[in-house]
Amino acid sequence: MFVHAQPIVTQNDMAGTVSLRALTSASCHLARTAGALIRQVAGPGQKALDLGLVTKADDTPQTIADRLSQQHIIGGLRSVFSGIAIVGEEDVEEIANDTHQIDLHLLDGCWSDQDDVMCNAEDLSVWIDPLDGTREFTQGFYEFVTTTIGICFKGRPVAGVISEPYACDCVGRIMWGGAPAKGAYLMDVFGKSHGIGEPQPSALGLALVSRSRSAGVVGDALGLLESQGVVHGRLPAGGAGYKAARIVDGSASFWIFPRSGTSRWDTAAAEALLLSVGGSLTDRFGKLIEYNSAADEFENNEGVIASRDAAIMDAIVGVTSAIGGAVDLGATF
């Protein structure tokens, strides 16, 4: 885990204020270019490079792609913005990225000047999972790999980016959004953004569940919700970012994980995107998650539930608040 808030002088620093649109634009740009780095390490139909695989203290894997992606994103943000707290999953050395040309106007076409927000840098924090779904990445399940960047203002998510580097025949896809931008969007390969529509009818009642952790309290919760007619199907998937993206784009109804095993960098971008489409993400008790970059630890020990349908969240909380809470910090979600 990496936390850094060292100020530097930048061309975008105006009396300590930061354009939320520019910061989100830079995050989209860096997530996309980080995706290219990830694909260079491994991908479908190619011989993987040496993954540089290590096991971290929490018994989860880390590869060279995780490290390169985080260094690229943090170095890029540092080259433009100052005074912002950045929390990255990986405990790796920060590397300057001053030569990288970052597009701060990538979102200008659909995020108006009127809706832009100027924030004090000290009120902002950026939460980065440079390669979510590392276990799937090492196993060749590339479709579940994402990069997530969540932007928080005073501890609450306001904008988020989820990159799927292997989507669209390995060209990659960027999902971004936030309340100030008035919605969630998909960015095409030309940098043009298109609004995300309503959920698909086939997604009604479809729950995203972990490929390897759907037993125990997760299975108990799903069983009760099935008996109540809330859940009508289960879709096994890997990676928190992938699950969040499928709820935001309307191809599934909810994500139910009422236990430990995710962290703030897994959920910051997801919550911002869900809020932008009228949904929500909370812990198993229905409480909001606080994104405090100065905290001692960043685990979501009380689990995660998420849906675009805010009304159905009450039914889910009624179940998960009663039976959730098993601790397993090594969970693969």
NUVO-265503 format. One record per residue (C-alpha): x, y, z; chain; residue number from 1; residue in three letters. Coordinates in steps of 0.1 Angstrom, whole numbers, plus 5000, padded with zeros to 4 digits. Example, Ala and Ser with C-alpha at 12.3 -4.5 7.8 and 13.67 -1.06 7.14 Angstrom:
<r <5123,4955,5078>,'A',1,'ALA'>;
<r <5137,4989,5071>,'A',2,'SER'>;
END
This chain:
<r <5000,5000,5000>,'A',1,'MET'>;
<r <5013,5034,4990>,'A',2,'PHE'>;
<r <5002,5068,5005>,'A',3,'VAL'>;
<r <5018,5101,4994>,'A',4,'HIS'>;
<r <5008,5137,4996>,'A',5,'ALA'>;
<r <5041,5155,4988>,'A',6,'GLN'>;
<r <5033,5189,4971>,'A',7,'PRO'>;
<r <5051,5199,4940>,'A',8,'ILE'>;
<r <5050,5229,4917>,'A',9,'VAL'>;
<r <5028,5224,4886>,'A',10,'THR'>;
<r <5013,5244,4858>,'A',11,'GLN'>;
<r <4978,5234,4869>,'A',12,'ASN'>;
<r <4980,5247,4905>,'A',13,'ASP'>;
<r <4960,5279,4909>,'A',14,'MET'>;
<r <4962,5292,4945>,'A',15,'ALA'>;
<r <4959,5256,4957>,'A',16,'GLY'>;
<r <4928,5248,4936>,'A',17,'THR'>;
<r <4923,5219,4912>,'A',18,'VAL'>;
<r <4897,5215,4884>,'A',19,'SER'>;
<r <4878,5183,4891>,'A',20,'LEU'>;
<r <4872,5180,4853>,'A',21,'ARG'>;
<r <4909,5183,4846>,'A',22,'ALA'>;
<r <4918,5158,4873>,'A',23,'LEU'>;
<r <4893,5133,4860>,'A',24,'THR'>;
<r <4905,5138,4825>,'A',25,'SER'>;
<r <4940,5132,4835>,'A',26,'ALA'>;
<r <4929,5100,4853>,'A',27,'SER'>;
<r <4911,5088,4822>,'A',28,'CYS'>;
<r <4942,5095,4801>,'A',29,'HIS'>;
<r <4966,5078,4825>,'A',30,'LEU'>;
<r <4943,5048,4830>,'A',31,'ALA'>;
<r <4942,5042,4793>,'A',32,'ARG'>;
<r <4980,5045,4789>,'A',33,'THR'>;
<r <4985,5023,4819>,'A',34,'ALA'>;
<r <4963,4997,4801>,'A',35,'GLY'>;
<r <4988,4996,4773>,'A',36,'ALA'>;
<r <5016,4989,4798>,'A',37,'LEU'>;
<r <4995,4960,4813>,'A',38,'ILE'>;
<r <4988,4945,4778>,'A',39,'ARG'>;
<r <5025,4946,4770>,'A',40,'GLN'>;
<r <5032,4923,4800>,'A',41,'VAL'>;
<r <5006,4896,4791>,'A',42,'ALA'>;
<r <4974,4891,4771>,'A',43,'GLY'>;
<r <4954,4867,4749>,'A',44,'PRO'>;
<r <4974,4851,4721>,'A',45,'GLY'>;
<r <5008,4863,4732>,'A',46,'GLN'>;
<r <5036,4848,4752>,'A',47,'LYS'>;
<r <5036,4864,4786>,'A',48,'ALA'>;
<r <5067,4882,4798>,'A',49,'LEU'>;
<r <5082,4874,4831>,'A',50,'ASP'>;
<r <5054,4885,4854>,'A',51,'LEU'>;
<r <5077,4893,4883>,'A',52,'GLY'>;
<r <5053,4876,4906>,'A',53,'LEU'>;
<r <5056,4882,4943>,'A',54,'VAL'>;
<r <5033,4874,4972>,'A',55,'THR'>;
<r <5025,4904,4994>,'A',56,'LYS'>;
<r <5022,4904,5032>,'A',57,'ALA'>;
<r <4984,4899,5030>,'A',58,'ASP'>;
<r <4991,4867,5009>,'A',59,'ASP'>;
<r <4978,4883,4977>,'A',60,'THR'>;
<r <4998,4884,4944>,'A',61,'PRO'>;
<r <5016,4913,4928>,'A',62,'GLN'>;
<r <5031,4914,4893>,'A',63,'THR'>;
<r <5054,4937,4874>,'A',64,'ILE'>;
<r <5022,4950,4856>,'A',65,'ALA'>;
<r <5007,4961,4890>,'A',66,'ASP'>;
<r <5039,4980,4898>,'A',67,'ARG'>;
<r <5044,4996,4864>,'A',68,'LEU'>;
<r <5008,5007,4862>,'A',69,'SER'>;
<r <5009,5023,4896>,'A',70,'GLN'>;
<r <5042,5041,4890>,'A',71,'GLN'>;
<r <5029,5054,4857>,'A',72,'HIS'>;
<r <4996,5067,4871>,'A',73,'ILE'>;
<r <5010,5083,4902>,'A',74,'ILE'>;
<r <5040,5098,4884>,'A',75,'GLY'>;
<r <5016,5112,4858>,'A',76,'GLY'>;
<r <4993,5128,4884>,'A',77,'LEU'>;
<r <5023,5142,4903>,'A',78,'ARG'>;
<r <5036,5159,4871>,'A',79,'SER'>;
<r <5004,5180,4869>,'A',80,'VAL'>;
<r <4987,5183,4902>,'A',81,'PHE'>;
<r <5001,5193,4936>,'A',82,'SER'>;
<r <4990,5188,4972>,'A',83,'GLY'>;
<r <4966,5160,4965>,'A',84,'ILE'>;
<r <4968,5129,4987>,'A',85,'ALA'>;
<r <4972,5097,4967>,'A',86,'ILE'>;
<r <4966,5062,4980>,'A',87,'VAL'>;
<r <4978,5034,4958>,'A',88,'GLY'>;
<r <4974,4997,4966>,'A',89,'GLU'>;
<r <5010,4987,4959>,'A',90,'GLU'>;
<r <5039,4995,4981>,'A',91,'ASP'>;
<r <5063,5006,4953>,'A',92,'VAL'>;
<r <5087,5035,4948>,'A',93,'GLU'>;
<r <5073,5066,4932>,'A',94,'GLU'>;
<r <5089,5075,4899>,'A',95,'ILE'>;
<r <5087,5109,4882>,'A',96,'ALA'>;
<r <5067,5110,4850>,'A',97,'ASN'>;
<r <5073,5147,4840>,'A',98,'ASP'>;
<r <5078,5140,4803>,'A',99,'THR'>;
<r <5045,5123,4798>,'A',100,'HIS'>;
<r <5020,5146,4780>,'A',101,'GLN'>;
<r <4987,5143,4798>,'A',102,'ILE'>;
<r <4954,5155,4782>,'A',103,'ASP'>;
<r <4936,5177,4807>,'A',104,'LEU'>;
<r <4908,5185,4782>,'A',105,'HIS'>;
<r <4898,5150,4773>,'A',106,'LEU'>;
<r <4863,5154,4788>,'A',107,'LEU'>;
<r <4856,5190,4778>,'A',108,'ASP'>;
<r <4832,5179,4751>,'A',109,'GLY'>;
<r <4807,5164,4775>,'A',110,'CYS'>;
<r <4815,5181,4809>,'A',111,'TRP'>;
<r <4807,5218,4806>,'A',112,'SER'>;
<r <4826,5246,4822>,'A',113,'ASP'>;
<r <4795,5254,4842>,'A',114,'GLN'>;
<r <4795,5220,4858>,'A',115,'ASP'>;
<r <4832,5219,4865>,'A',116,'ASP'>;
<r <4841,5222,4902>,'A',117,'VAL'>;
<r <4873,5239,4915>,'A',118,'MET'>;
<r <4884,5221,4947>,'A',119,'CYS'>;
<r <4911,5229,4973>,'A',120,'ASN'>;
<r <4938,5204,4967>,'A',121,'ALA'>;
<r <4940,5196,5004>,'A',122,'GLU'>;
<r <4904,5184,5003>,'A',123,'ASP'>;
<r <4910,5159,4975>,'A',124,'LEU'>;
<r <4923,5123,4976>,'A',125,'SER'>;
<r <4929,5099,4947>,'A',126,'VAL'>;
<r <4925,5061,4953>,'A',127,'TRP'>;
<r <4942,5038,4928>,'A',128,'ILE'>;
<r <4941,5001,4922>,'A',129,'ASP'>;
<r <4966,4999,4893>,'A',130,'PRO'>;
<r <4956,4964,4883>,'A',131,'LEU'>;
<r <4925,4950,4900>,'A',132,'ASP'>;
<r <4921,4913,4895>,'A',133,'GLY'>;
<r <4957,4903,4897>,'A',134,'THR'>;
<r <4950,4867,4905>,'A',135,'ARG'>;
<r <4928,4865,4873>,'A',136,'GLU'>;
<r <4956,4882,4854>,'A',137,'PHE'>;
<r <4981,4856,4864>,'A',138,'THR'>;
<r <4956,4829,4854>,'A',139,'GLN'>;
<r <4949,4843,4820>,'A',140,'GLY'>;
<r <4913,4855,4828>,'A',141,'PHE'>;
<r <4921,4889,4813>,'A',142,'TYR'>;
<r <4885,4900,4809>,'A',143,'GLU'>;
<r <4883,4905,4846>,'A',144,'PHE'>;
<r <4913,4929,4848>,'A',145,'VAL'>;
<r <4906,4966,4855>,'A',146,'THR'>;
<r <4924,4997,4866>,'A',147,'THR'>;
<r <4904,5019,4890>,'A',148,'THR'>;
<r <4909,5055,4900>,'A',149,'ILE'>;
<r <4885,5071,4925>,'A',150,'GLY'>;
<r <4886,5108,4933>,'A',151,'ILE'>;
<r <4872,5119,4966>,'A',152,'CYS'>;
<r <4864,5153,4981>,'A',153,'PHE'>;
<r <4865,5156,5018>,'A',154,'LYS'>;
<r <4863,5118,5021>,'A',155,'GLY'>;
<r <4834,5111,4997>,'A',156,'ARG'>;
<r <4837,5099,4961>,'A',157,'PRO'>;
<r <4829,5125,4935>,'A',158,'VAL'>;
<r <4844,5111,4903>,'A',159,'ALA'>;
<r <4856,5077,4892>,'A',160,'GLY'>;
<r <4874,5059,4863>,'A',161,'VAL'>;
<r <4874,5022,4856>,'A',162,'ILE'>;
<r <4896,5010,4827>,'A',163,'SER'>;
<r <4892,4976,4812>,'A',164,'GLU'>;
<r <4924,4971,4792>,'A',165,'PRO'>;
<r <4914,4939,4775>,'A',166,'TYR'>;
<r <4878,4949,4765>,'A',167,'ALA'>;
<r <4868,4955,4729>,'A',168,'CYS'>;
<r <4893,4930,4714>,'A',169,'ASP'>;
<r <4921,4942,4736>,'A',170,'CYS'>;
<r <4918,4978,4724>,'A',171,'VAL'>;
<r <4905,4987,4759>,'A',172,'GLY'>;
<r <4876,5006,4772>,'A',173,'ARG'>;
<r <4873,5035,4797>,'A',174,'ILE'>;
<r <4842,5041,4819>,'A',175,'MET'>;
<r <4841,5074,4838>,'A',176,'TRP'>;
<r <4817,5096,4856>,'A',177,'GLY'>;
<r <4806,5114,4887>,'A',178,'GLY'>;
<r <4778,5136,4900>,'A',179,'ALA'>;
<r <4793,5169,4888>,'A',180,'PRO'>;
<r <4796,5154,4853>,'A',181,'ALA'>;
<r <4759,5145,4854>,'A',182,'LYS'>;
<r <4762,5108,4847>,'A',183,'GLY'>;
<r <4784,5079,4837>,'A',184,'ALA'>;
<r <4801,5076,4803>,'A',185,'TYR'>;
<r <4820,5051,4781>,'A',186,'LEU'>;
<r <4849,5065,4762>,'A',187,'MET'>;
<r <4857,5051,4727>,'A',188,'ASP'>;
<r <4892,5046,4712>,'A',189,'VAL'>;
<r <4891,5082,4697>,'A',190,'PHE'>;
<r <4886,5098,4732>,'A',191,'GLY'>;
<r <4849,5105,4726>,'A',192,'LYS'>;
<r <4825,5099,4755>,'A',193,'SER'>;
<r <4790,5085,4752>,'A',194,'HIS'>;
<r <4764,5084,4780>,'A',195,'GLY'>;
<r <4756,5051,4796>,'A',196,'ILE'>;
<r <4719,5042,4793>,'A',197,'GLY'>;
<r <4694,5023,4814>,'A',198,'GLU'>;
<r <4700,4988,4827>,'A',199,'PRO'>;
<r <4693,4959,4804>,'A',200,'GLN'>;
<r <4660,4940,4811>,'A',201,'PRO'>;
<r <4679,4908,4812>,'A',202,'SER'>;
<r <4700,4921,4841>,'A',203,'ALA'>;
<r <4670,4923,4865>,'A',204,'LEU'>;
<r <4677,4903,4896>,'A',205,'GLY'>;
<r <4711,4892,4884>,'A',206,'LEU'>;
<r <4737,4892,4912>,'A',207,'ALA'>;
<r <4775,4894,4906>,'A',208,'LEU'>;
<r <4793,4869,4928>,'A',209,'VAL'>;
<r <4829,4861,4934>,'A',210,'SER'>;
<r <4843,4832,4912>,'A',211,'ARG'>;
<r <4860,4817,4943>,'A',212,'SER'>;
<r <4843,4832,4974>,'A',213,'ARG'>;
<r <4806,4827,4969>,'A',214,'SER'>;
<r <4801,4803,4999>,'A',215,'ALA'>;
<r <4798,4811,5036>,'A',216,'GLY'>;
<r <4781,4844,5044>,'A',217,'VAL'>;
<r <4780,4854,5007>,'A',218,'VAL'>;
<r <4761,4822,4998>,'A',219,'GLY'>;
<r <4738,4826,5028>,'A',220,'ASP'>;
<r <4729,4861,5018>,'A',221,'ALA'>;
<r <4723,4851,4982>,'A',222,'LEU'>;
<r <4701,4822,4993>,'A',223,'GLY'>;
<r <4679,4843,5015>,'A',224,'LEU'>;
<r <4676,4870,4988>,'A',225,'LEU'>;
<r <4667,4843,4962>,'A',226,'GLU'>;
<r <4640,4830,4986>,'A',227,'SER'>;
<r <4626,4866,4988>,'A',228,'GLN'>;
<r <4625,4870,4950>,'A',229,'GLY'>;
<r <4652,4897,4950>,'A',230,'VAL'>;
<r <4679,4876,4933>,'A',231,'VAL'>;
<r <4669,4857,4902>,'A',232,'HIS'>;
<r <4704,4846,4890>,'A',233,'GLY'>;
<r <4741,4845,4898>,'A',234,'ARG'>;
<r <4769,4857,4875>,'A',235,'LEU'>;
<r <4804,4845,4887>,'A',236,'PRO'>;
<r <4830,4871,4880>,'A',237,'ALA'>;
<r <4865,4882,4892>,'A',238,'GLY'>;
<r <4877,4916,4904>,'A',239,'GLY'>;
<r <4859,4944,4922>,'A',240,'ALA'>;
<r <4864,4968,4893>,'A',241,'GLY'>;
<r <4849,4944,4868>,'A',242,'TYR'>;
<r <4818,4938,4890>,'A',243,'LYS'>;
<r <4813,4975,4896>,'A',244,'ALA'>;
<r <4815,4982,4858>,'A',245,'ALA'>;
<r <4789,4956,4851>,'A',246,'ARG'>;
<r <4764,4972,4875>,'A',247,'ILE'>;
<r <4771,5007,4861>,'A',248,'VAL'>;
<r <4767,4997,4825>,'A',249,'ASP'>;
<r <4735,4978,4834>,'A',250,'GLY'>;
<r <4744,4943,4826>,'A',251,'SER'>;
<r <4739,4931,4862>,'A',252,'ALA'>;
<r <4717,4943,4891>,'A',253,'SER'>;
<r <4739,4941,4922>,'A',254,'PHE'>;
<r <4771,4930,4938>,'A',255,'TRP'>;
<r <4768,4913,4972>,'A',256,'ILE'>;
<r <4800,4907,4993>,'A',257,'PHE'>;
<r <4791,4911,5030>,'A',258,'PRO'>;
<r <4825,4903,5044>,'A',259,'ARG'>;
<r <4861,4916,5045>,'A',260,'SER'>;
<r <4883,4912,5014>,'A',261,'GLY'>;
<r <4881,4945,4996>,'A',262,'THR'>;
<r <4898,4979,5003>,'A',263,'SER'>;
<r <4890,5015,4997>,'A',264,'ARG'>;
<r <4909,5016,4964>,'A',265,'TRP'>;
<r <4886,4988,4952>,'A',266,'ASP'>;
<r <4854,5008,4959>,'A',267,'THR'>;
<r <4862,5046,4956>,'A',268,'ALA'>;
<r <4858,5047,4918>,'A',269,'ALA'>;
<r <4829,5022,4919>,'A',270,'ALA'>;
<r <4809,5043,4943>,'A',271,'GLU'>;
<r <4814,5075,4924>,'A',272,'ALA'>;
<r <4802,5059,4892>,'A',273,'LEU'>;
<r <4772,5042,4909>,'A',274,'LEU'>;
<r <4762,5075,4925>,'A',275,'LEU'>;
<r <4763,5092,4891>,'A',276,'SER'>;
<r <4736,5068,4877>,'A',277,'VAL'>;
<r <4714,5069,4908>,'A',278,'GLY'>;
<r <4728,5039,4926>,'A',279,'GLY'>;
<r <4747,5034,4957>,'A',280,'SER'>;
<r <4775,5014,4974>,'A',281,'LEU'>;
<r <4776,5008,5011>,'A',282,'THR'>;
<r <4789,4984,5037>,'A',283,'ASP'>;
<r <4767,4954,5047>,'A',284,'ARG'>;
<r <4749,4976,5073>,'A',285,'PHE'>;
<r <4740,5002,5047>,'A',286,'GLY'>;
<r <4766,5027,5060>,'A',287,'LYS'>;
<r <4786,5049,5037>,'A',288,'LEU'>;
<r <4823,5042,5034>,'A',289,'ILE'>;
<r <4847,5070,5044>,'A',290,'GLU'>;
<r <4877,5076,5023>,'A',291,'TYR'>;
<r <4902,5090,5048>,'A',292,'ASN'>;
<r <4937,5090,5033>,'A',293,'SER'>;
<r <4952,5095,5068>,'A',294,'ALA'>;
<r <4935,5064,5083>,'A',295,'ALA'>;
<r <4956,5036,5098>,'A',296,'ASP'>;
<r <4941,5010,5074>,'A',297,'GLU'>;
<r <4919,5009,5044>,'A',298,'PHE'>;
<r <4901,4976,5045>,'A',299,'GLU'>;
<r <4864,4974,5040>,'A',300,'ASN'>;
<r <4860,4950,5069>,'A',301,'ASN'>;
<r <4822,4953,5069>,'A',302,'GLU'>;
<r <4819,4942,5033>,'A',303,'GLY'>;
<r <4804,4958,5002>,'A',304,'VAL'>;
<r <4770,4958,4986>,'A',305,'ILE'>;
<r <4762,4978,4955>,'A',306,'ALA'>;
<r <4734,4984,4930>,'A',307,'SER'>;
<r <4720,5009,4905>,'A',308,'ARG'>;
<r <4686,5003,4921>,'A',309,'ASP'>;
<r <4686,5023,4953>,'A',310,'ALA'>;
<r <4652,5010,4963>,'A',311,'ALA'>;
<r <4664,4973,4963>,'A',312,'ILE'>;
<r <4693,4982,4986>,'A',313,'MET'>;
<r <4670,4982,5016>,'A',314,'ASP'>;
<r <4661,4945,5010>,'A',315,'ALA'>;
<r <4697,4936,5006>,'A',316,'ILE'>;
<r <4708,4955,5037>,'A',317,'VAL'>;
<r <4680,4937,5057>,'A',318,'GLY'>;
<r <4697,4904,5049>,'A',319,'VAL'>;
<r <4734,4913,5049>,'A',320,'THR'>;
<r <4733,4933,5081>,'A',321,'SER'>;
<r <4720,4902,5099>,'A',322,'ALA'>;
<r <4744,4875,5086>,'A',323,'ILE'>;
<r <4775,4892,5072>,'A',324,'GLY'>;
<r <4809,4898,5087>,'A',325,'GLY'>;
<r <4832,4868,5084>,'A',326,'ALA'>;
<r <4868,4879,5083>,'A',327,'VAL'>;
<r <4891,4868,5056>,'A',328,'ASP'>;
<r <4917,4894,5046>,'A',329,'LEU'>;
<r <4930,4871,5019>,'A',330,'GLY'>;
<r <4897,4868,5001>,'A',331,'ALA'>;
<r <4896,4868,4963>,'A',332,'THR'>;
<r <4866,4887,4955>,'A',333,'PHE'>;
END
